[in-house]
Amino acid sequence: MKRDDDFPAATKRLLAARAGHVCSCPECMAPTSGPALNDAQPVNLGDAAHITAASPKGPRYDATLSPDQRSDADNGIWLCKIHAAVVDRDETRYPVNLLRAWKEEAERRALKVLGKPTSCATGNIAIASPSVRLGAETCVMVGNERIAHTTIFNATDPHERMTMFIGAFVIQFSLLKRQERSNAIVEHFVATVHETQPIPQYRPLMMVYPATTNLYYIEIDKNPDGLPREFRPLQYYTHTPDGSSEQRFPAPLVLDDNLPAHIAIRLNAKTAGMYIVSISAVVSSGTDREVLVVMPPQRVIFEKFAEPEEGQ
């Protein structure tokens, strides 16, 4: 029997579409819809979950809301069936503000990949999720096109390599081993510079301020002969318990049977320019090897940071 504060079918469809039919939990991001074996039927593995419960005995119930407010899309979040059950069983771990943050971030991710190649790659050894840019997404306008923008940093400086000064270019994605494989490792990552062009005239859109992260670091450079040029990670930077940074060479990453490996890669350039660059993961299992494209080719402007003059 339907309650007045349950979600109408149209609201469920709206929540699913605004999340891109992907689970809003940032550690999951599993697709929730696809085809059934019957050509005329879809499969839905998602749920429109209430942020504050539909009934007084439910998790995170808010007595100040009206039935219409409880059944409104503003009170809903799209999750896979597993996480829809999990968040309702532990309201202390999953409070209202956390679920609202998940929802906002999920809609932001869906907007970023809307109408663009998703970079989701499916191989025989592993599957890569769509890549998203971490932190504030600094871009510039070249004509009517938005182009990612960042500044070149000094990788020998511990503070600079761990700090996002002005829109560092960092992408994040997940790799999951296929269960039928007994083992799999990520041998290395490859950033390919397909083309380098002079920095065009642009209009800045926004600025950002420091944030820190743990990540793989790949330094790229121009391809003067016009041929694709590959670069691999030089270091992996992480924070030590005392708060300082530590540099390590990235060892092969072993993929777990059931849990995805969450990866962040930061690009830096030796010389300024507008680069057309892609990123791939080289994965192997036994004697088999495959290359998964985790970020399709895109334009990124790398520009030297101009120190402000005294008095400014």
C-alpha positions as CSV (number, residue, x, y, z in Angstrom):
1,M,0.0,0.0,0.0
2,K,1.4,3.3,-1.0
3,R,2.0,6.0,1.6
4,D,1.6,9.7,0.8
5,D,5.3,10.3,1.5
6,D,6.6,7.5,-0.7
7,F,8.4,8.6,-3.9
8,P,6.1,8.8,-7.0
9,A,7.4,6.9,-10.0
10,A,8.3,10.1,-11.8
11,T,10.4,11.2,-8.8
12,K,12.3,7.9,-8.8
13,R,13.0,8.3,-12.5
14,L,14.2,11.9,-11.9
15,L,16.6,10.9,-9.1
16,A,18.1,8.1,-11.3
17,A,18.5,10.3,-14.3
18,R,20.2,13.2,-12.3
19,A,22.7,10.7,-10.9
20,G,23.4,9.3,-14.3
21,H,21.9,5.9,-13.3
22,V,24.9,5.4,-11.1
23,C,25.1,4.7,-7.4
24,S,25.7,8.0,-5.5
25,C,28.0,6.4,-3.0
26,P,31.5,7.7,-3.9
27,E,33.1,4.4,-3.0
28,C,30.7,2.5,-5.3
29,M,29.6,4.4,-8.4
30,A,28.1,1.2,-9.8
31,P,25.9,1.4,-12.9
32,T,22.3,0.7,-11.8
33,S,20.5,0.0,-15.1
34,G,21.2,-2.2,-18.1
35,P,19.6,-4.7,-20.5
36,A,17.9,-8.0,-19.5
37,L,18.3,-11.1,-21.5
38,N,14.8,-10.4,-22.8
39,D,15.4,-7.8,-25.5
40,A,12.3,-5.9,-24.4
41,Q,13.1,-5.6,-20.7
42,P,15.7,-3.5,-18.7
43,V,17.3,-4.5,-15.4
44,N,17.3,-2.0,-12.5
45,L,19.7,-2.4,-9.6
46,G,19.0,1.0,-8.1
47,D,16.7,2.5,-5.5
48,A,15.5,6.0,-4.7
49,A,16.4,6.1,-1.0
50,H,15.0,8.7,1.5
51,I,17.5,11.0,3.0
52,T,15.1,11.6,5.9
53,A,12.8,8.6,6.4
54,A,9.3,8.4,5.0
55,S,7.9,7.0,8.3
56,P,8.4,8.0,12.0
57,K,10.3,4.8,12.8
58,G,12.7,5.1,9.9
59,P,16.3,6.3,9.9
60,R,17.0,10.1,10.0
61,Y,13.2,10.9,10.4
62,D,12.5,14.6,10.4
63,A,9.1,15.4,12.1
64,T,9.3,19.0,10.8
65,L,8.8,17.9,7.2
66,S,5.4,17.6,5.6
67,P,4.4,14.5,3.6
68,D,4.9,16.4,0.4
69,Q,8.4,17.4,1.5
70,R,9.3,13.8,2.4
71,S,8.2,12.5,-1.1
72,D,9.9,15.4,-2.9
73,A,13.1,14.7,-5.0
74,D,15.0,17.0,-2.7
75,N,14.6,14.4,0.0
76,G,15.9,11.5,-2.2
77,I,19.2,10.1,-3.3
78,W,19.8,7.5,-6.0
79,L,21.8,4.4,-4.7
80,C,22.4,0.8,-5.7
81,K,20.3,-1.6,-3.8
82,I,23.2,-2.6,-1.6
83,H,23.9,0.9,-0.4
84,A,20.2,1.8,-0.2
85,A,20.0,-1.0,2.4
86,V,23.3,-0.1,4.1
87,V,22.5,3.6,4.7
88,D,19.1,2.7,6.3
89,R,20.7,0.2,8.7
90,D,23.3,2.6,10.2
91,E,21.9,6.1,10.4
92,T,24.8,7.2,12.8
93,R,27.4,6.4,10.1
94,Y,25.3,7.8,7.3
95,P,23.8,11.1,8.6
96,V,21.7,13.6,6.5
97,N,24.6,15.9,5.7
98,L,26.7,13.0,4.4
99,L,24.0,11.8,2.1
100,R,23.3,15.3,0.8
101,A,27.0,15.6,0.1
102,W,27.0,12.3,-1.8
103,K,24.0,13.4,-3.8
104,E,25.5,16.8,-4.8
105,E,28.8,15.1,-5.8
106,A,27.0,12.4,-7.8
107,E,25.1,15.0,-9.8
108,R,28.3,17.0,-10.3
109,R,30.0,13.8,-11.7
110,A,27.0,13.1,-14.0
111,L,27.1,16.6,-15.3
112,K,30.8,16.5,-16.1
113,V,30.5,13.3,-18.3
114,L,27.2,14.3,-19.9
115,G,27.6,14.2,-23.7
116,K,31.2,13.2,-23.4
117,P,33.2,10.0,-23.7
118,T,33.1,8.4,-20.2
119,S,36.5,6.8,-20.3
120,C,34.9,3.7,-18.8
121,A,36.9,0.7,-20.2
122,T,35.9,-2.9,-20.1
123,G,38.7,-5.5,-20.6
124,N,39.1,-9.2,-20.2
125,I,41.3,-8.8,-17.0
126,A,39.8,-5.7,-15.3
127,I,37.2,-2.9,-15.6
128,A,37.9,0.8,-15.2
129,S,35.3,3.3,-13.9
130,P,34.8,6.7,-15.6
131,S,37.5,9.1,-14.5
132,V,36.7,12.3,-12.8
133,R,38.8,15.4,-11.9
134,L,39.5,15.8,-8.2
135,G,39.1,19.0,-6.4
136,A,38.1,22.4,-7.9
137,E,37.9,22.1,-11.6
138,T,39.8,25.1,-12.9
139,C,39.1,25.8,-16.6
140,V,39.5,28.6,-19.1
141,M,37.4,29.6,-22.1
142,V,39.0,29.5,-25.5
143,G,36.3,30.8,-27.8
144,N,33.2,28.9,-26.7
145,E,35.2,25.8,-25.5
146,R,36.0,25.1,-21.8
147,I,39.6,23.7,-21.5
148,A,41.2,22.4,-18.3
149,H,43.9,24.7,-17.0
150,T,46.7,24.2,-14.4
151,T,50.1,25.5,-13.5
152,I,53.5,23.8,-13.7
153,F,54.8,23.0,-10.2
154,N,58.3,22.2,-8.8
155,A,58.3,18.5,-8.1
156,T,61.5,18.7,-6.1
157,D,59.7,21.0,-3.5
158,P,57.9,18.8,-0.9
159,H,55.3,21.6,-0.3
160,E,54.5,22.2,-4.0
161,R,54.2,18.5,-5.0
162,M,51.7,17.8,-2.2
163,T,49.7,21.0,-2.5
164,M,47.1,22.0,-5.2
165,F,48.1,25.6,-5.9
166,I,46.1,26.8,-8.8
167,G,43.9,24.0,-10.2
168,A,46.2,21.0,-10.2
169,F,45.2,18.5,-12.8
170,V,44.4,15.3,-10.9
171,I,42.1,12.5,-12.1
172,Q,40.6,9.7,-10.0
173,F,39.2,6.4,-11.2
174,S,38.7,2.8,-10.0
175,L,40.0,-0.5,-11.3
176,L,38.2,-3.8,-10.5
177,K,39.6,-7.2,-11.3
178,R,37.2,-9.7,-13.0
179,Q,36.3,-12.4,-10.5
180,E,37.1,-15.2,-12.9
181,R,40.8,-14.1,-12.9
182,S,42.9,-15.8,-10.2
183,N,45.3,-12.8,-10.1
184,A,45.9,-9.4,-11.7
185,I,48.2,-6.5,-11.2
186,V,48.5,-3.0,-12.6
187,E,52.0,-2.9,-14.0
188,H,52.1,0.8,-14.7
189,F,50.2,3.8,-15.9
190,V,50.9,5.7,-19.2
191,A,50.2,9.3,-20.0
192,T,50.3,9.8,-23.8
193,V,50.9,13.3,-25.3
194,H,49.1,13.2,-28.7
195,E,49.8,16.8,-29.6
196,T,51.2,20.0,-28.2
197,Q,50.1,23.5,-29.2
198,P,51.0,27.0,-28.1
199,I,48.8,28.4,-25.3
200,P,45.9,30.2,-27.0
201,Q,44.2,33.4,-25.8
202,Y,41.8,32.5,-23.1
203,R,39.4,33.9,-20.5
204,P,39.9,32.6,-16.9
205,L,36.9,31.2,-15.1
206,M,37.9,30.6,-11.5
207,M,40.8,30.2,-9.1
208,V,41.3,27.7,-6.3
209,Y,43.4,27.5,-3.1
210,P,45.5,24.8,-1.4
211,A,44.4,21.2,-0.8
212,T,46.4,18.1,-0.3
213,T,46.1,14.5,-1.6
214,N,48.0,11.2,-2.0
215,L,48.7,10.4,-5.6
216,Y,50.8,9.0,-8.5
217,Y,52.8,11.7,-10.3
218,I,53.4,11.7,-14.0
219,E,55.5,14.4,-15.6
220,I,54.9,15.0,-19.3
221,D,56.6,17.0,-22.0
222,K,56.1,18.2,-25.5
223,N,56.2,15.9,-28.6
224,P,58.2,18.0,-31.0
225,D,58.1,15.5,-33.9
226,G,54.3,15.3,-33.7
227,L,54.3,11.5,-32.8
228,P,52.5,10.3,-29.7
229,R,54.9,10.2,-26.7
230,E,54.4,8.1,-23.6
231,F,55.3,8.9,-20.0
232,R,55.1,6.7,-16.9
233,P,54.8,7.7,-13.2
234,L,58.1,8.9,-11.7
235,Q,57.0,8.8,-8.1
236,Y,54.1,8.1,-5.7
237,Y,53.7,10.7,-3.0
238,T,52.1,10.0,0.3
239,H,51.9,11.6,3.7
240,T,53.8,10.1,6.6
241,P,52.4,10.0,10.2
242,D,54.4,13.0,11.2
243,G,52.7,15.1,8.5
244,S,55.6,15.3,6.1
245,S,55.6,13.9,2.6
246,E,57.3,10.8,1.4
247,Q,58.4,9.9,-2.1
248,R,58.3,6.3,-3.3
249,F,58.6,4.7,-6.7
250,P,55.2,3.1,-7.6
251,A,55.4,-0.7,-7.3
252,P,52.9,-2.9,-9.2
253,L,49.4,-2.6,-7.7
254,V,47.7,-5.9,-6.9
255,L,44.0,-5.9,-7.6
256,D,41.7,-7.4,-5.1
257,D,39.0,-10.0,-5.9
258,N,36.1,-8.0,-4.8
259,L,37.1,-4.4,-3.9
260,P,38.0,-1.7,-6.5
261,A,41.3,0.0,-6.3
262,H,40.8,3.8,-6.0
263,I,43.6,5.6,-7.9
264,A,44.6,9.3,-8.2
265,I,47.0,10.5,-10.8
266,R,48.4,14.1,-11.0
267,L,49.9,15.4,-14.2
268,N,52.7,18.0,-14.4
269,A,54.4,19.4,-17.5
270,K,58.1,20.3,-17.9
271,T,57.3,23.1,-20.4
272,A,54.2,25.3,-20.8
273,G,51.7,24.6,-23.5
274,M,48.3,23.2,-24.4
275,Y,48.6,19.4,-24.4
276,I,46.2,16.9,-25.8
277,V,46.8,14.0,-23.4
278,S,45.2,10.7,-22.4
279,I,45.9,8.3,-19.6
280,S,45.9,4.5,-19.7
281,A,46.4,1.6,-17.2
282,V,48.5,-1.4,-18.2
283,V,47.0,-4.5,-16.5
284,S,48.2,-8.1,-16.6
285,S,47.1,-11.5,-15.4
286,G,49.5,-14.3,-15.9
287,T,50.8,-14.0,-19.5
288,D,47.8,-11.9,-20.6
289,R,48.1,-8.1,-20.7
290,E,45.8,-5.3,-21.7
291,V,45.7,-1.5,-21.9
292,L,42.6,0.2,-20.4
293,V,42.0,3.9,-21.4
294,V,41.0,5.6,-18.1
295,M,41.0,9.1,-19.5
296,P,40.3,9.7,-23.2
297,P,42.4,12.4,-25.0
298,Q,41.5,15.9,-23.8
299,R,43.1,19.4,-23.9
300,V,44.9,20.6,-20.8
301,I,46.7,24.0,-20.6
302,F,49.9,23.9,-18.4
303,E,51.2,27.4,-17.7
304,K,54.0,28.6,-15.5
305,F,52.7,30.2,-12.3
306,A,53.3,34.0,-12.3
307,E,54.5,35.3,-8.9
308,P,52.6,38.5,-8.0
309,E,54.8,41.6,-8.0
310,E,55.4,43.4,-4.8
311,G,52.7,45.8,-3.9
312,Q,50.0,43.8,-5.7
